[in-house]
Amino acid sequence: MSDSWLKAISPEIGHYLAGFADGEGSFNVSLRKRPDHKMGWQVVPCFNVSQRDPTILALFKKHLGCGRFVTRRDGVHYYVVQNPTAIQERVIPFFQRFKFLSSKMKRNFMLFQQIVELMNGKGHLNSNGLLEIIQIREQLNLGKGRK
């Protein structure tokens, strides 16, 4: 797979977007009960950024080349990437090149990467791997409202 798309992002834009995501972005992993899935659960990794002004969110979509927009009733816009392939091939390489500065986001990104790696190795399709994903997920976004 070529990373020419990543090399084409200017450092100025890349670092700006990484800094923006450092403050306004989030990595999370949802578990959805799904009887049609082998383990009874669907693991859904997600990167999102929220903002009232969609201009910067459009820059994420343009430069990452994936994701979608969601608008809440209160006028807050979200840029959302949930596709596992897009996360693996676009989101993770982007933030490996354009790093976070805050220790909180560095830690969340590292944990998110571990979960995505387990999923790529089909870990979410066996009980040991799913349990490991759940344990790592418990460390993500500590201090936030948790379910």
C-alpha positions as a Markdown table, in Angstrom:
| # | Residue | x | y | z |
|---|---|---|---|---|
| 1 | Met | 0.0 | 0.0 | 0.0 |
| 2 | Ser | 1.3 | 3.4 | -1.0 |
| 3 | Asp | 1.6 | 6.2 | 1.6 |
| 4 | Ser | 2.0 | 8.9 | -1.1 |
| 5 | Trp | -1.2 | 10.5 | 0.3 |
| 6 | Leu | 0.5 | 10.8 | 3.7 |
| 7 | Lys | 3.7 | 12.3 | 2.2 |
| 8 | Ala | 1.5 | 14.8 | 0.3 |
| 9 | Ile | 0.2 | 16.4 | 3.5 |
| 10 | Ser | 2.2 | 19.5 | 4.3 |
| 11 | Pro | 3.8 | 19.5 | 7.8 |
| 12 | Glu | 1.9 | 22.8 | 8.5 |
| 13 | Ile | -1.5 | 21.2 | 7.8 |
| 14 | Gly | -0.6 | 17.8 | 9.4 |
| 15 | His | 0.6 | 19.3 | 12.7 |
| 16 | Tyr | -2.4 | 21.7 | 12.8 |
| 17 | Leu | -4.9 | 18.9 | 12.4 |
| 18 | Ala | -3.0 | 16.7 | 14.9 |
| 19 | Gly | -3.0 | 19.6 | 17.4 |
| 20 | Phe | -6.7 | 20.2 | 16.8 |
| 21 | Ala | -7.5 | 16.5 | 17.3 |
| 22 | Asp | -5.3 | 16.6 | 20.5 |
| 23 | Gly | -7.8 | 19.0 | 22.0 |
| 24 | Glu | -11.1 | 18.1 | 20.2 |
| 25 | Gly | -10.7 | 14.5 | 19.1 |
| 26 | Ser | -11.4 | 11.2 | 20.6 |
| 27 | Phe | -10.5 | 7.5 | 20.1 |
| 28 | Asn | -13.0 | 5.1 | 21.4 |
| 29 | Val | -14.1 | 1.5 | 20.9 |
| 30 | Ser | -17.8 | 0.4 | 21.1 |
| 31 | Leu | -19.0 | -3.0 | 21.9 |
| 32 | Arg | -22.4 | -3.8 | 20.2 |
| 33 | Lys | -24.4 | -6.9 | 21.1 |
| 34 | Arg | -24.8 | -8.7 | 17.9 |
| 35 | Pro | -26.2 | -12.3 | 17.8 |
| 36 | Asp | -25.1 | -12.6 | 14.2 |
| 37 | His | -21.4 | -12.2 | 15.1 |
| 38 | Lys | -19.3 | -15.2 | 16.1 |
| 39 | Met | -18.6 | -13.9 | 19.6 |
| 40 | Gly | -22.0 | -12.3 | 20.0 |
| 41 | Trp | -20.4 | -8.8 | 20.0 |
| 42 | Gln | -19.2 | -6.4 | 17.3 |
| 43 | Val | -16.1 | -4.4 | 18.2 |
| 44 | Val | -16.3 | -0.9 | 16.6 |
| 45 | Pro | -13.2 | 1.3 | 16.7 |
| 46 | Cys | -13.9 | 5.0 | 16.1 |
| 47 | Phe | -11.9 | 8.2 | 15.7 |
| 48 | Asn | -14.0 | 11.4 | 15.8 |
| 49 | Val | -13.5 | 15.2 | 16.1 |
| 50 | Ser | -16.4 | 17.5 | 17.0 |
| 51 | Gln | -16.8 | 21.2 | 16.4 |
| 52 | Arg | -19.5 | 23.8 | 15.7 |
| 53 | Asp | -17.8 | 25.1 | 12.6 |
| 54 | Pro | -17.4 | 22.3 | 10.1 |
| 55 | Thr | -14.5 | 24.0 | 8.2 |
| 56 | Ile | -11.7 | 22.2 | 10.0 |
| 57 | Leu | -13.6 | 18.9 | 10.0 |
| 58 | Ala | -13.7 | 19.1 | 6.2 |
| 59 | Leu | -9.9 | 19.4 | 6.3 |
| 60 | Phe | -9.7 | 16.1 | 8.1 |
| 61 | Lys | -11.9 | 14.4 | 5.5 |
| 62 | Lys | -9.9 | 16.0 | 2.7 |
| 63 | His | -6.5 | 15.0 | 4.0 |
| 64 | Leu | -7.4 | 11.6 | 5.5 |
| 65 | Gly | -9.5 | 10.7 | 2.5 |
| 66 | Cys | -12.1 | 8.8 | 4.5 |
| 67 | Gly | -14.8 | 9.2 | 7.1 |
| 68 | Arg | -18.2 | 10.9 | 7.2 |
| 69 | Phe | -19.9 | 13.9 | 8.8 |
| 70 | Val | -22.7 | 13.8 | 11.4 |
| 71 | Thr | -24.6 | 16.8 | 12.7 |
| 72 | Arg | -26.4 | 16.7 | 16.1 |
| 73 | Arg | -29.6 | 18.6 | 16.6 |
| 74 | Asp | -27.8 | 21.2 | 18.7 |
| 75 | Gly | -25.6 | 22.1 | 15.7 |
| 76 | Val | -22.4 | 20.4 | 16.7 |
| 77 | His | -20.7 | 18.7 | 13.8 |
| 78 | Tyr | -18.7 | 15.5 | 14.0 |
| 79 | Tyr | -16.1 | 14.0 | 11.6 |
| 80 | Val | -16.3 | 10.3 | 12.2 |
| 81 | Val | -14.1 | 7.4 | 11.0 |
| 82 | Gln | -15.4 | 3.9 | 12.0 |
| 83 | Asn | -14.3 | 1.8 | 9.0 |
| 84 | Pro | -11.6 | -0.6 | 10.4 |
| 85 | Thr | -9.6 | -0.5 | 7.1 |
| 86 | Ala | -9.7 | 3.3 | 7.0 |
| 87 | Ile | -8.6 | 3.4 | 10.6 |
| 88 | Gln | -5.7 | 1.0 | 9.9 |
| 89 | Glu | -4.6 | 2.6 | 6.6 |
| 90 | Arg | -5.3 | 6.3 | 7.2 |
| 91 | Val | -6.0 | 7.4 | 10.7 |
| 92 | Ile | -3.2 | 5.5 | 12.5 |
| 93 | Pro | -0.5 | 6.3 | 9.9 |
| 94 | Phe | -1.5 | 10.0 | 10.0 |
| 95 | Phe | -1.1 | 10.2 | 13.8 |
| 96 | Gln | 2.1 | 8.2 | 13.7 |
| 97 | Arg | 3.5 | 10.8 | 11.4 |
| 98 | Phe | 1.9 | 13.9 | 13.1 |
| 99 | Lys | 2.1 | 13.1 | 16.8 |
| 100 | Phe | 0.1 | 14.3 | 19.7 |
| 101 | Leu | 1.7 | 16.5 | 22.4 |
| 102 | Ser | -0.6 | 15.8 | 25.3 |
| 103 | Ser | 0.2 | 12.7 | 27.4 |
| 104 | Lys | -3.5 | 11.9 | 27.7 |
| 105 | Met | -4.0 | 11.7 | 23.9 |
| 106 | Lys | -0.6 | 9.9 | 23.3 |
| 107 | Arg | -1.8 | 7.2 | 25.8 |
| 108 | Asn | -5.3 | 6.9 | 24.3 |
| 109 | Phe | -3.8 | 6.6 | 20.8 |
| 110 | Met | -1.4 | 3.9 | 21.9 |
| 111 | Leu | -4.2 | 1.9 | 23.5 |
| 112 | Phe | -6.4 | 2.4 | 20.4 |
| 113 | Gln | -3.6 | 1.2 | 18.2 |
| 114 | Gln | -3.3 | -2.0 | 20.3 |
| 115 | Ile | -7.0 | -2.7 | 19.9 |
| 116 | Val | -6.9 | -2.2 | 16.2 |
| 117 | Glu | -3.8 | -4.5 | 15.9 |
| 118 | Leu | -5.7 | -7.2 | 17.9 |
| 119 | Met | -8.6 | -6.8 | 15.5 |
| 120 | Asn | -6.4 | -7.0 | 12.5 |
| 121 | Gly | -5.1 | -10.3 | 13.9 |
| 122 | Lys | -8.7 | -11.5 | 14.2 |
| 123 | Gly | -8.4 | -11.3 | 18.0 |
| 124 | His | -12.0 | -10.0 | 18.3 |
| 125 | Leu | -13.2 | -13.4 | 16.9 |
| 126 | Asn | -12.0 | -15.5 | 19.9 |
| 127 | Ser | -12.8 | -15.2 | 23.6 |
| 128 | Asn | -9.2 | -14.6 | 24.7 |
| 129 | Gly | -8.7 | -11.8 | 22.1 |
| 130 | Leu | -12.1 | -10.2 | 22.9 |
| 131 | Leu | -11.3 | -10.2 | 26.6 |
| 132 | Glu | -7.9 | -8.6 | 25.9 |
| 133 | Ile | -9.7 | -5.9 | 23.8 |
| 134 | Ile | -12.2 | -5.3 | 26.6 |
| 135 | Gln | -9.3 | -4.9 | 29.2 |
| 136 | Ile | -7.4 | -2.5 | 27.0 |
| 137 | Arg | -10.7 | -0.6 | 26.2 |
| 138 | Glu | -11.2 | -0.1 | 30.0 |
| 139 | Gln | -8.0 | 2.0 | 30.0 |
| 140 | Leu | -9.2 | 4.2 | 27.1 |
| 141 | Asn | -10.4 | 7.7 | 28.0 |
| 142 | Leu | -10.0 | 7.3 | 31.8 |
| 143 | Gly | -12.0 | 9.8 | 33.8 |
| 144 | Lys | -14.7 | 10.2 | 31.2 |
| 145 | Gly | -18.3 | 8.9 | 31.7 |
| 146 | Arg | -18.1 | 5.2 | 31.2 |
| 147 | Lys | -20.6 | 2.5 | 30.3 |
